[in-house]
Amino acid sequence: MFQDLINCDAVIIGSPVYYRNVTAQLKAVFDRNYPYGYKTLEGKPGGAIAVGRGEGAGQATTLMIIYNFMLSCGGLPVPGEMNGLSARANKPGDILFQERRLNQARILARNVIQYAEKLRGAK
């Protein structure tokens, strides 16, 4: 799995928000990346997505945690329309009816891809 991160051109990391934090599973990925150090995402653009149950449910903190991981691994956080994508959903499928959030996800993905292409062209 870490080899996939090392070999990728770009990454978007997303997490549901539990207790104002990333999930335990994603935190385990972050922790298990430690032996790879700064090299895992070195020079690679990335975005972050956090989905919580309500407004102010910890999405901003979760985005910060994801971007901090990227920075710690040498990644280059890329903004979308805003700093990552913060969304609200109470049950599976809720996001499908939030056209604004879906558009923000498209913008984030487009920005990450464009940045990766520019970096690839610079090499």
C-alpha positions in Angstrom: 0.0 0.0 0.0 2.8 2.5 0.8 4.4 1.6 -2.4 1.3 2.8 -4.1 1.6 6.2 -2.4 5.3 6.4 -3.3 4.5 5.6 -7.0 1.4 7.8 -7.4 1.4 11.1 -9.2 -1.1 12.7 -6.9 -3.5 11.7 -4.0 -6.8 12.8 -2.5 -7.4 11.5 1.0 -10.8 11.6 2.5 -12.3 10.6 5.8 -15.6 10.6 7.6 -15.3 12.7 10.8 -15.5 10.9 14.1 -15.0 12.8 17.3 -13.5 15.7 15.4 -10.8 13.5 13.9 -9.9 11.1 11.0 -11.1 7.5 11.4 -9.0 5.1 13.4 -8.2 3.2 10.2 -6.8 6.3 8.4 -4.8 7.3 11.5 -3.3 3.8 11.5 -2.2 4.3 7.8 -0.6 7.6 8.9 1.1 6.0 11.8 2.3 3.0 9.8 3.8 5.3 7.2 6.3 6.6 9.8 9.2 4.3 8.7 8.9 5.7 5.1 9.3 9.2 6.4 9.4 12.3 4.2 9.7 10.3 1.0 6.2 8.9 0.7 4.5 11.9 -1.0 7.6 14.0 -1.7 6.8 16.6 -4.3 3.3 15.2 -5.0 0.1 17.3 -5.0 -2.8 16.2 -2.9 -6.2 17.2 -1.7 -8.4 16.4 1.4 -12.0 15.7 1.9 -13.8 15.5 5.3 -17.5 14.5 5.8 -19.2 15.0 9.1 -22.6 14.7 10.5 -23.3 18.4 11.1 -21.8 21.8 10.5 -18.8 22.4 12.7 -18.6 18.7 13.5 -14.8 18.7 13.1 -14.4 18.8 9.4 -11.9 21.7 9.5 -9.8 19.8 12.1 -9.9 16.7 10.0 -8.8 18.5 6.9 -5.9 20.0 8.9 -4.9 16.5 10.1 -4.9 15.1 6.5 -2.9 18.1 5.2 -0.5 17.8 8.1 0.1 14.2 7.1 0.7 15.2 3.5 3.2 18.0 4.6 5.0 15.6 6.9 5.5 13.2 3.9 6.7 16.0 1.6 3.4 16.3 -0.2 2.1 19.6 -1.7 -1.5 20.3 -0.4 -3.6 21.8 -3.2 -6.8 23.8 -2.4 -10.1 23.3 -4.1 -12.6 26.1 -4.1 -11.7 26.3 -0.4 -9.1 24.5 1.8 -10.1 21.0 0.9 -13.7 19.8 0.8 -15.8 19.9 3.9 -19.2 18.3 3.6 -22.1 17.3 5.8 -24.0 14.0 5.6 -26.2 12.1 8.1 -26.6 8.9 6.1 -25.2 7.1 3.1 -26.1 8.9 -0.2 -26.9 12.3 1.4 -24.0 13.9 -0.5 -25.5 12.9 -3.8 -28.2 15.6 -3.3 -25.7 18.4 -2.5 -24.7 19.7 -6.0 -22.6 22.5 -4.5 -20.4 20.0 -2.6 -20.2 17.7 -5.6 -19.0 20.7 -7.7 -16.4 21.5 -5.0 -15.2 17.9 -5.2 -14.8 18.3 -9.0 -12.9 21.6 -8.5 -10.5 19.9 -6.0 -9.9 16.9 -8.3 -9.3 19.2 -11.3 -6.8 21.4 -9.3 -4.9 18.3 -8.0 -4.8 16.8 -11.6 -3.7 20.1 -13.1 -1.0 20.6 -10.5 0.3 17.0 -11.1 0.4 17.6 -14.8 2.4 20.8 -14.4 4.8 19.0 -12.1 5.2 16.1 -14.5 5.9 18.5 -17.4 8.5 20.3 -15.3 10.6 17.2 -14.9 
